[in-house]
């Protein structure tokens, strides 16, 4: 798909990288790229604070419905 069909971008960022991303600086994390649907399968090791960010900055004309499901396991 191309153009308006790729309607959002999502990120999973630790706290430091979220602050960088929020300040429009380069950030390291897990990124979906521009997509319609994203199903990340990743293991995040902690302890840490993580942020899930969903952005439609490049597609502000259309509204979005976001559903997030996450599983957390603690040893």
FENTANOR-V956146 format. One record per run of one state. SS is the DSSP state (H for helix, E for strand, - for the rest). FROM is the first residue (numbers start at 0). LEN is the number of residues. Records with the same first field share a line. If there is no record, write none. Layout:
SS: FROM-LEN  FROM-LEN
//
This chain:
-: 0-2  5-2  22-7  31-3  35-14  55-20
H: 2-3  14-8
E: 7-7  29-2  34-1  49-6
//
